[in-house]
Amino acid sequence: MAAALVLVDAEGLDAVSTRRLANELGVSGPSLYNHVATKEELIDSVVDAVLGEVDTSMFARLGGDDRDWRAALAAWAESYRATLAAHPNIVPVVAQGPGRRPHALRIADGVFGGLVAAGWPRREATRVGALMRYFVTGSALGSFAGGFPDDATVYEANYSHLGQAHLLAARQQEINESAFAVGLGALLDGLELRYRAVTSGGDAPAQVP
């Protein structure tokens, strides 16, 4: 799994094959089938090994007097993003859903269970978990700032509002991290309002479907 992950990180998912991995390990190709049956199983195992690094322990503490779901979501989102950002080439597979991967299912179970224990209705907890996963996986998929050419002449003639865009690439880590922090804070602020609406004891306001 470690050797396969090195390939994925360096060259992407398409670089992984049982033949290529056997060459990297200095073994015969058929010997790998003692461990994995197919390339798909190999990729699933690599992805799940990475997801094993995501911390969900904060959700186990929710319930009873501890209903600080906001702090739990924030800590989990930061752990999740840091893990995916270290291995961005696996994000397309992660975005497809947990499948049968044990660690991926552990994450889903922990988030959902923690939110319900903190007072979120089950339907709402499902929505919140999905929303957070969209946000985190999207933020880890690529770099907004790094996508801008560092050549100022690209913007001069036709893009008058992008006069400083050539400076973005050099600051991509700072910009990506601050954008994630702003987005996470905004999401949590919105979820705070929704939580109050759906747990108010009466019918939820009309704007909360």
N, C-alpha and C positions, 0 to 999 in steps of 0.2 A: 504494500500500500504506500509506503514511504517513497519508494522508487517511482511508482506511478505518479504520485503527487508532484514530485520534482519535474517530471515531464509535463504534466498539466500546467504547472506554474510557469514553466519556461516557454512552452510551445503551444499550449492550448489542448483542449479535449481531443481534437482530431489527431494529435500526435501519438496518442496512446493506442497501442495494439498489443496483442499477446506476443507477437513476433518481436516488436520493438522492445517491449519490456524484458523479454527473455534475453535479448542481446545485451541490454543494459545490465542485467543481473549476471550474465555469463552462464546461463543455463539453457537447456533445450526447451523449445516452445511447448511441447506436450507436458513437460513437468509442471507448468503453471496450472494446468487443468486439475491438478490435485487440490488446488486452492480456490479457483473460480471457474465457473462453467462457460462464461461468455464475456465478451468485452463489456457488455452492458452491466453485468454483475460486478465486474471490476470497477467501472466508473461509479456505480452506486456505492460500492464499498469505500472508495476514495472520498467521495463527497460526504458520506456519513461519518467517516473518520474526522474530517474537518469540522463537521457540525457538532461533534463530540466536545469541541472546545468552547461552545457557546454556554454561558452561565445562565441557568434558569432557577438557581437556588432561591432567589429573592421571592419567587411566587409561592414557594412552599410555606413561607412565613405569613402569608395573607390569611385573613379570616379572624373571627372573634373581634378583639379590640384593635387589631392591626388591619386597617383597610386602606393603607397607603398604596393603592394600585398605581398611582401616578409615578412615585419613586421607583416602584418595581418595573414599570414599563420603560422608564428612562434608562435604568441600569441595564435591563435586558437589551434594549435597542442598541446601546453603546457597545455591549459585548458582542452582539450579533453582527453589527456593522464592522467592528474591528476584525472579527474572524473572517468575514467575507472579503473585506478590503485587502487582507493579506493573501487571499487566493481568489482574485476576481474572475479567473477563467472558469470557476465552477458555478458562478452565479446563474447562468442560463439553466443549468440542471436544477438548482435549488428553487428557481422561480416556477418550475413545473409542479411543485408541490412535494409533500413528504413521501408519497409512494409507500413502500414497505420499509424504508430506512429507519432503523430503531432510534437513532439519535434525533432524526427529524421529527418522528412521532413523539419522542420525549419532549421536545421543545413545544410542539403544538399542545400536548397534554398539559404541560406545566403552565403555559400562558393562559389557556382556556380555564383550567381549574383554578388558577390564582385569581383571575378576574371574577369568576362566579363566586368564589369565597369572599371576595371583597365587596360583593353586592351587585355586580353587574348581572342583569338578566341574561339567560343563556343565549338568546338570539343576539343580543347586543355584544356579548363577549365574543361570539363568532365574528361579528363584523369588525370589532376592534382588533382582534388578532389578525384578520385578513388585511385591514388597513395598514397596520404596523409592518406587516411583512412586505407589502407593496412598497412602502416608503423605504425600508431598510435595504431590500434587495436592489431597488432602483438606485439608491445612493451609492451602493457598492459596485454597480455595474461599470461605471466609467467615471471620468473626470470632466466636469463641465469646463473648468478653467483650462485644463490641459488640452482641450479640443480647439483652442483658438491659436492660429498661427502667430509666431512671435515676430513677424515681419510687418512693420507699421504701414508699409506701402499697400498692403492688401486692403486696408480700410479707408485710405485717404480719399478716393474719388467718389465712392458710392455709399459709404456707411458713416455718416457724419456723427452719429451718436456713439461710435465705437473707437473714438480717438485714442483711448487708453487700453484697448483690448489686447494689443500686442504684449502688454505687461502681465497678462493673466497667467500665462503658462508658467512663468517663473515663480508664481505664488500659488500654484495649484493646491498644494497640501493645505495651506492656511485657509484658502477660500473654500475648499471642499469641506473641511472640518467646521468652519464657521457657518457655512450654509446648512450643514446637517444639524448643527446646534439650534439655529434659528428655526428650521423646519420642525424639528422635534418639539421645541418649546411651543410653537404655534399649534401643532397637532394636539399636544397635551392640554393646552388652554381650551381648545375646542371640545375635546373629550370631557374636560371638567364640566363644561356647561351641559353637555349631553347627559353625563352621569347624574347631575342634579335633576334633570328633567325626567329621566326614566326611573329614578328611585325616589321621586317626590311623594309617593303614596297615593297619588291620584292619576287621572288620565294624563298621558304625556301631551304636551302642547302640540298643536297641529303641525308645526314645522319640524317635529321629530317623528318621522315615519317609523 
